[in-house]
């Protein structure tokens, strides 16, 4: 993974955008948490430490899913976009 310095942080060159997470039965507000956790785990285990989500994604549930899934990892090991409300 390529990392770049940004405001004294070492961010992965790739980030995981969370605007289009897997959903259940086509309902944008109903995130498939098992599949989302797999995606986030894969990204994290492969060096991604920047996660981009926002309140408007998945009717406000993207941030909640991100917070829940990322709580499995040490908080100092990943970064979020500044507008995000989780962690």
Secondary structure, DSSP 8 states (H G I E B T S, - for coil): --EEEETTEEEESS-EE-SS--EETTEEEEE-HHHHHHHHHHHHHTT--EEE--TTGGGGHHHHHHHHHHTTS-GGG-EE-TT----
